[in-house]
Amino acid sequence: MKRDLLRVADLNRTDIEWLFKVAARLKKERIEGVSHRHLEGKTLGMVFHKSSTRTRISFEVGMVQLGGHPIFLEGKRLQMSRGETVADTARIFSRYLDALVIRTYSQAEVDELASVATIPVINALTDMFHPCQILADLFTIAEKRGSLDGVRVAYVGDGNNVANSWLLGASIMGMSLCVATPKGYEPDSEVTASAMKIAEKSGAKIATMTDPVEAVRGADVIYTDTWISMGQEDDQADERLVAFEDYRVDEKLLSKAKSDVMVMHCLPAHRGEEISAEALDGPNSIVWDEAENRLHIQKAILLMLMRGDAKTLYP
């Protein structure tokens, strides 16, 4: 039976821990020059309706390193842009491809595509969720600290797709997460409620607030993202720059956290807006390791979804 990755909650803690183990092994093998062409003869379609640097490169390179073939499909060049239905497109993709990655605006479009397609579908970002990013983030923290146990994360900024995915990821993994956003920019209320319900079983501590200083006190990780997401540039930019002024991750905010707090950003960063150059490039930053780990965790995701015997390959 095929599996999709449309939101972090499509995985359980055991799944995520397996992804971490495999990503770490694939990373080590790459460093050592060990070939792992486990997807030889497989083809990955990549539909992108939004701009991308890390997501596109990491999936393309990852698929090549696994021995498969990626096909980049620019959204505006597909017949969907001329009115072909999502369902009809899903049927065609299923006849040609072994799996599909899609980066688009609407979560409903991704959900519909996955419901019709007979091949695995991976959400490479929608306005609602960014699961691959958060899995890479969690892996990076575990890599740096040896475990996620007892880790406290402060997310400061916009309650966007990344914040939504952080809520789900932290709750599944039993972590402590505090999301600080301006009033009116909170994460999705239904996602927050789902995360709280998961947290009741996992033991996670999830909180939302408006005070960024309170959020970062005692945090092991401070995380931020752009204040102005794709599609908001024209009509919301000025309003958002004013609303988020006190939510910048800079030396002043870092001084309220632990001296060894780790700074994370999913990139692209707008230096001087949501994060200062000093915080992004400083000794507390693990942003570049975080970005690299997109490659390794996504290779593990591809194996999980495209190889029925993945857990035999990497027990």
C-alpha positions as CSV (number, residue, x, y, z in Angstrom):
1,M,0.0,0.0,0.0
2,K,1.4,3.4,-1.0
3,R,2.2,6.1,1.5
4,D,2.2,9.8,1.1
5,L,3.9,12.6,3.1
6,L,1.5,15.5,3.0
7,R,1.9,16.8,6.6
8,V,4.2,15.8,9.5
9,A,1.3,14.0,11.1
10,D,1.3,11.4,8.4
11,L,4.3,10.0,10.3
12,N,4.5,8.7,13.9
13,R,7.5,8.9,16.2
14,T,8.8,5.5,15.1
15,D,8.7,6.6,11.5
16,I,10.5,9.8,12.3
17,E,13.2,8.1,14.4
18,W,13.8,5.6,11.5
19,L,14.2,8.6,9.1
20,F,16.8,10.1,11.4
21,K,18.7,6.8,11.6
22,V,18.7,6.4,7.8
23,A,19.5,10.1,7.1
24,A,22.5,9.8,9.4
25,R,23.7,6.7,7.7
26,L,23.2,8.1,4.2
27,K,25.1,11.2,5.3
28,K,28.0,9.1,6.6
29,E,28.1,7.0,3.4
30,R,28.2,10.1,1.2
31,I,31.1,11.5,3.2
32,E,32.9,8.1,2.9
33,G,32.2,7.9,-0.8
34,V,30.0,4.8,-0.4
35,S,27.4,4.4,-3.2
36,H,23.8,3.9,-2.2
37,R,21.9,3.6,-5.5
38,H,18.8,2.1,-4.0
39,L,16.4,3.8,-6.4
40,E,18.0,2.6,-9.6
41,G,15.5,2.8,-12.5
42,K,13.0,4.9,-10.5
43,T,11.7,8.3,-11.7
44,L,10.7,11.1,-9.5
45,G,8.4,13.9,-10.9
46,M,8.9,17.3,-9.3
47,V,6.1,19.8,-9.8
48,F,6.9,23.4,-8.7
49,H,4.4,26.2,-8.7
50,K,6.6,28.2,-6.3
51,S,10.2,29.3,-6.5
52,S,12.8,27.1,-4.8
53,T,16.5,26.8,-4.1
54,R,17.1,24.2,-1.3
55,T,14.0,22.1,-1.9
56,R,14.6,21.7,-5.6
57,I,18.3,21.1,-5.4
58,S,18.2,18.7,-2.5
59,F,15.5,16.5,-4.1
60,E,17.2,16.5,-7.5
61,V,20.6,15.8,-6.1
62,G,19.2,13.2,-3.6
63,M,17.4,11.3,-6.3
64,V,20.5,11.2,-8.4
65,Q,22.6,10.0,-5.5
66,L,20.1,7.3,-4.9
67,G,20.5,6.1,-8.5
68,G,17.1,7.4,-9.8
69,H,16.1,10.1,-12.2
70,P,14.4,13.4,-11.2
71,I,12.2,15.3,-13.7
72,F,11.6,19.0,-12.9
73,L,8.1,20.0,-14.0
74,E,7.6,23.8,-13.9
75,G,3.9,24.3,-13.0
76,K,3.2,26.9,-15.7
77,R,4.4,24.6,-18.4
78,L,2.0,21.8,-17.4
79,Q,-1.5,21.4,-18.8
80,M,-2.9,22.1,-15.3
81,S,-2.1,25.7,-16.0
82,R,-4.5,25.5,-18.9
83,G,-7.4,23.9,-17.0
84,E,-6.6,20.2,-16.8
85,T,-8.0,18.9,-13.6
86,V,-5.8,17.9,-10.6
87,A,-7.4,14.4,-10.7
88,D,-6.7,13.9,-14.4
89,T,-3.1,15.1,-14.0
90,A,-2.7,12.7,-11.0
91,R,-3.8,9.7,-13.2
92,I,-1.3,10.6,-15.8
93,F,1.6,11.1,-13.3
94,S,0.8,7.7,-11.9
95,R,1.2,6.0,-15.3
96,Y,4.7,7.6,-15.9
97,L,6.3,8.2,-12.6
98,D,7.3,6.2,-9.4
99,A,6.7,9.1,-7.0
100,L,5.9,12.8,-7.1
101,V,7.1,15.9,-5.2
102,I,4.9,19.0,-5.4
103,R,5.5,22.5,-4.2
104,T,2.4,24.7,-4.5
105,Y,0.1,27.1,-2.8
106,S,-3.0,25.1,-1.9
107,Q,-2.9,22.2,0.6
108,A,-6.2,21.0,-0.9
109,E,-4.5,20.6,-4.3
110,V,-1.9,18.4,-2.8
111,D,-4.4,16.4,-0.8
112,E,-6.5,15.8,-4.0
113,L,-3.5,14.8,-6.0
114,A,-2.5,12.3,-3.4
115,S,-6.1,10.9,-3.1
116,V,-6.2,10.1,-6.8
117,A,-2.6,9.2,-7.5
118,T,-1.5,5.6,-7.1
119,I,2.1,6.7,-6.5
120,P,3.6,8.3,-3.4
121,V,3.1,12.1,-3.2
122,I,5.4,14.3,-1.1
123,N,4.5,17.8,-0.1
124,A,7.5,20.0,-0.8
125,L,5.7,23.1,0.7
126,T,2.2,24.5,0.6
127,D,0.8,27.6,2.3
128,M,-0.4,25.3,5.2
129,F,2.5,22.9,5.7
130,H,6.3,22.3,5.1
131,P,6.9,18.8,6.4
132,C,10.2,18.1,4.8
133,Q,11.7,21.2,6.3
134,I,10.6,20.4,9.8
135,L,11.9,16.8,9.5
136,A,15.3,18.2,8.5
137,D,15.1,20.6,11.5
138,L,14.3,17.9,14.0
139,F,17.1,15.7,12.6
140,T,19.6,18.6,12.9
141,I,18.7,19.2,16.5
142,A,19.0,15.5,17.3
143,E,22.3,15.4,15.5
144,K,23.7,18.3,17.4
145,R,22.4,17.3,20.9
146,G,22.3,13.5,20.5
147,S,18.6,13.4,21.3
148,L,15.4,15.4,21.2
149,D,14.6,14.5,24.8
150,G,14.1,17.6,27.0
151,V,14.8,20.0,24.1
152,R,12.9,23.3,24.3
153,V,12.3,25.2,21.1
154,A,11.2,28.8,20.7
155,Y,9.6,29.7,17.4
156,V,9.6,33.5,17.0
157,G,7.8,35.2,14.1
158,D,5.0,34.4,11.7
159,G,2.5,31.6,12.4
160,N,2.9,30.2,8.9
161,N,3.3,26.8,7.2
162,V,6.6,26.3,9.0
163,A,5.1,27.1,12.4
164,N,2.2,24.8,11.7
165,S,4.6,22.0,10.9
166,W,6.7,22.7,13.9
167,L,3.6,22.3,16.1
168,L,2.9,18.9,14.7
169,G,6.6,17.7,14.7
170,A,7.3,18.8,18.3
171,S,4.0,17.3,19.6
172,I,4.7,13.9,17.9
173,M,8.3,13.9,19.3
174,G,7.3,14.9,22.8
175,M,9.2,18.1,22.8
176,S,8.6,21.5,24.4
177,L,7.7,24.2,21.9
178,C,6.7,27.8,22.4
179,V,5.4,29.7,19.4
180,A,5.5,33.5,19.8
181,T,3.7,35.6,17.1
182,P,2.0,39.0,17.0
183,K,-1.7,39.0,17.7
184,G,-3.5,38.2,14.5
185,Y,-0.6,36.2,13.0
186,E,-1.0,33.0,15.1
187,P,-0.6,29.5,13.6
188,D,-3.7,27.8,12.1
189,S,-6.2,27.1,14.9
190,E,-7.1,23.7,13.7
191,V,-3.5,22.6,13.5
192,T,-2.8,24.0,16.9
193,A,-5.7,22.0,18.3
194,S,-4.5,18.9,16.6
195,A,-1.0,19.4,18.0
196,M,-2.4,19.9,21.5
197,K,-4.3,16.6,21.2
198,I,-1.2,14.7,20.1
199,A,0.8,16.3,22.9
200,E,-1.6,14.9,25.5
201,K,-0.4,11.4,24.5
202,S,3.2,12.2,23.8
203,G,3.9,14.3,26.8
204,A,4.9,17.3,24.7
205,K,4.5,20.8,26.1
206,I,3.0,23.1,23.5
207,A,2.3,26.8,24.1
208,T,1.5,29.9,22.0
209,M,2.0,33.5,23.1
210,T,2.7,37.0,21.9
211,D,5.8,37.8,24.0
212,P,9.1,36.8,22.1
213,V,11.3,37.5,25.2
214,E,9.2,35.1,27.4
215,A,9.3,32.5,24.6
216,V,13.1,32.4,24.3
217,R,13.8,32.2,28.1
218,G,15.4,28.8,28.8
219,A,15.1,27.7,25.1
220,D,17.7,25.4,23.6
221,V,16.8,26.5,20.1
222,I,15.5,29.7,18.7
223,Y,13.8,29.3,15.3
224,T,12.5,31.9,12.8
225,D,11.3,32.2,9.3
226,T,10.6,35.1,6.8
227,W,7.9,37.5,7.8
228,I,6.7,37.8,4.3
229,S,6.0,34.4,2.6
230,M,5.6,33.8,-1.1
231,G,2.4,35.4,-2.4
232,Q,2.3,38.0,0.3
233,E,4.9,40.4,-1.2
234,D,2.6,42.8,-2.9
235,D,-0.3,43.3,-0.5
236,Q,1.0,42.6,3.0
237,A,4.7,43.5,3.1
238,D,4.5,47.0,4.7
239,E,1.9,45.9,7.2
240,R,3.9,42.8,8.2
241,L,7.2,44.7,8.6
242,V,5.5,46.9,11.2
243,A,3.7,44.1,13.0
244,F,6.8,41.9,13.4
245,E,9.3,44.6,14.4
246,D,9.7,43.3,17.9
247,Y,10.1,39.7,16.7
248,R,13.5,40.0,15.1
249,V,16.1,37.4,16.1
250,D,19.1,39.5,16.9
251,E,21.7,40.1,19.7
252,K,19.1,41.7,21.9
253,L,16.8,38.7,21.8
254,L,19.6,36.2,22.0
255,S,20.8,37.9,25.2
256,K,17.5,36.7,26.9
257,A,18.2,33.0,26.0
258,K,20.8,30.5,27.1
259,S,24.4,31.4,26.1
260,D,24.6,28.2,24.0
261,V,21.2,28.5,22.4
262,M,21.1,27.2,18.8
263,V,19.8,29.6,16.1
264,M,17.8,28.1,13.2
265,H,16.2,29.5,10.1
266,C,14.7,27.5,7.2
267,L,15.9,30.1,4.6
268,P,15.8,32.2,2.5
269,A,16.7,34.8,5.1
270,H,16.0,38.5,4.9
271,R,19.0,39.9,6.8
272,G,17.9,42.8,9.0
273,E,14.3,41.8,8.9
274,E,13.4,38.5,10.8
275,I,17.0,37.9,11.7
276,S,20.2,40.0,12.0
277,A,23.3,39.1,10.0
278,E,25.2,38.6,13.2
279,A,22.7,36.1,14.5
280,L,22.6,34.2,11.2
281,D,26.3,34.0,10.8
282,G,27.3,33.9,14.4
283,P,28.7,31.1,16.6
284,N,25.2,30.0,17.8
285,S,23.9,29.5,14.2
286,I,23.4,26.0,12.9
287,V,21.5,27.3,9.8
288,W,24.0,25.9,7.2
289,D,24.0,22.4,8.7
290,E,20.2,22.6,8.9
291,A,20.1,23.5,5.2
292,E,22.5,20.6,4.2
293,N,20.4,18.1,6.1
294,R,17.5,18.7,3.8
295,L,19.4,16.5,1.4
296,H,19.9,13.7,3.8
297,I,16.5,13.6,5.4
298,Q,14.8,13.8,2.0
299,K,16.8,10.9,0.7
300,A,15.5,8.9,3.7
301,I,12.0,10.0,2.9
302,L,12.3,8.9,-0.7
303,L,13.5,5.5,0.4
304,M,10.7,5.1,2.9
305,L,8.0,5.9,0.3
306,M,9.6,4.4,-2.8
307,R,11.1,1.1,-1.5
308,G,8.7,-1.3,0.1
309,D,11.8,-3.1,1.6
310,A,13.4,0.1,2.9
311,K,13.4,-1.1,6.5
312,T,15.2,-4.3,5.3
313,L,17.9,-2.2,3.6
314,Y,18.3,0.0,6.7
315,P,17.0,-2.1,9.7
